[in-house]
Amino acid sequence: MDEMRRERLAHRIVEELSDLLLRGEIKDPRVNSFYSFSYCRVARDGASARVGVSSFLDHATLDRAVEGFNSAAGYLQSRLGKAIRLRSTPRLYFVADHSIEEGHDVIRKINELHIPDDE
């Protein structure tokens, strides 16, 4: 699968998963609409896709949600197969993406820096 097609597929996967999440179709109690999908990376052969899950909540809550998404991966994969119409739907693997929290930490550290008025 060429790179442009993989990027389009990754974008479509994130869109479809976000729609399923917002409509409340994922019934796992560890999952709610406070989570978002930050990225999707489709393998070169299109057989698997790694999806980043992010949130403003703490690490432990995010890790539990990722477990919930991984346990619902089969259901989500089947829904994706119906929505996207591929020959074979990529197997979904969800991972925690802590980049939002890391970004807040960097901004906080920058704000804590004391810059003298002389400069």
C-alpha positions as CSV (number, residue, x, y, z in Angstrom):
1,M,0.0,0.0,0.0
2,D,1.5,3.4,-1.0
3,E,2.1,6.1,1.6
4,M,-0.7,8.4,0.4
5,R,-3.3,5.7,0.6
6,R,-2.1,4.7,4.1
7,E,-2.5,8.3,5.2
8,R,-6.0,8.6,3.8
9,L,-6.9,5.3,5.5
10,A,-5.4,6.4,8.8
11,H,-7.4,9.7,8.7
12,R,-10.6,7.8,7.8
13,I,-10.0,5.3,10.7
14,V,-9.7,8.2,13.2
15,E,-12.8,9.8,11.9
16,E,-14.9,6.7,12.1
17,L,-13.6,5.7,15.5
18,S,-14.3,9.2,16.8
19,D,-17.9,9.0,15.5
20,L,-18.4,5.7,17.2
21,L,-17.1,7.1,20.4
22,L,-19.2,10.2,20.3
23,R,-22.4,8.2,19.5
24,G,-21.7,6.0,22.6
25,E,-21.5,2.8,20.6
26,I,-18.6,1.5,22.7
27,K,-20.3,0.0,25.7
28,D,-17.2,-0.7,27.8
29,P,-17.5,1.2,31.2
30,R,-13.8,2.2,31.0
31,V,-14.5,4.2,27.9
32,N,-16.3,7.5,27.6
33,S,-16.3,10.6,25.4
34,F,-13.5,12.3,27.4
35,Y,-11.0,10.4,25.2
36,S,-9.9,11.3,21.7
37,F,-7.8,9.5,19.0
38,S,-4.7,11.6,18.4
39,Y,-3.1,9.6,15.5
40,C,-3.3,6.4,13.5
41,R,-0.4,4.6,11.9
42,V,-1.3,2.0,9.3
43,A,1.3,-0.7,8.6
44,R,2.8,-0.9,5.2
45,D,0.8,-4.0,4.3
46,G,-2.4,-2.5,5.7
47,A,-2.9,-5.5,8.0
48,S,-2.7,-3.5,11.3
49,A,-3.1,0.0,12.6
50,R,-1.8,1.5,15.8
51,V,-4.2,4.2,17.2
52,G,-3.1,6.7,19.8
53,V,-5.6,7.5,22.6
54,S,-5.3,10.8,24.5
55,S,-7.0,12.5,27.3
56,F,-6.7,15.2,29.9
57,L,-7.3,12.7,32.6
58,D,-4.5,11.0,34.6
59,H,-2.2,8.2,33.4
60,A,-4.0,5.4,35.3
61,T,-7.4,6.4,33.9
62,L,-6.0,6.6,30.4
63,D,-4.3,3.2,30.7
64,R,-7.7,1.7,31.8
65,A,-9.4,3.3,28.8
66,V,-6.8,1.9,26.5
67,E,-7.5,-1.6,27.9
68,G,-11.2,-1.0,27.2
69,F,-10.5,0.1,23.7
70,N,-8.3,-3.0,23.1
71,S,-11.0,-5.3,24.5
72,A,-13.5,-3.7,22.1
73,A,-11.0,-3.8,19.2
74,G,-12.8,-6.6,17.4
75,Y,-16.2,-4.8,17.5
76,L,-14.6,-1.6,16.4
77,Q,-12.8,-3.4,13.6
78,S,-16.0,-4.9,12.3
79,R,-17.7,-1.5,12.4
80,L,-14.8,0.0,10.5
81,G,-15.1,-2.8,7.9
82,K,-18.7,-1.9,7.2
83,A,-18.1,1.9,7.1
84,I,-14.9,1.9,5.0
85,R,-15.5,-1.1,2.7
86,L,-11.9,-2.5,2.5
87,R,-10.9,-5.9,1.2
88,S,-9.4,-6.5,4.6
89,T,-9.8,-4.2,7.6
90,P,-6.7,-3.5,9.6
91,R,-6.4,-5.1,13.0
92,L,-6.6,-2.3,15.6
93,Y,-4.1,-1.8,18.4
94,F,-4.7,1.1,20.8
95,V,-1.9,2.8,22.7
96,A,-1.8,5.6,25.3
97,D,-0.7,8.9,24.0
98,H,0.5,11.2,26.8
99,S,1.6,14.0,24.5
100,I,-1.1,16.4,25.8
101,E,0.1,16.1,29.3
102,E,3.7,16.4,28.3
103,G,2.8,19.5,26.3
104,H,1.2,21.0,29.4
105,D,4.3,20.2,31.4
106,V,6.5,22.0,28.9
107,I,4.3,25.1,28.9
108,R,4.2,25.1,32.7
109,K,8.0,24.9,32.9
110,I,8.3,27.7,30.4
111,N,5.9,29.9,32.4
112,E,7.9,29.1,35.6
113,L,11.1,30.5,34.1
114,H,11.9,33.9,35.4
115,I,13.3,36.1,32.6
116,P,14.8,39.4,33.9
117,D,13.4,42.6,32.4
118,D,16.9,43.7,31.3
119,E,16.8,41.3,28.4
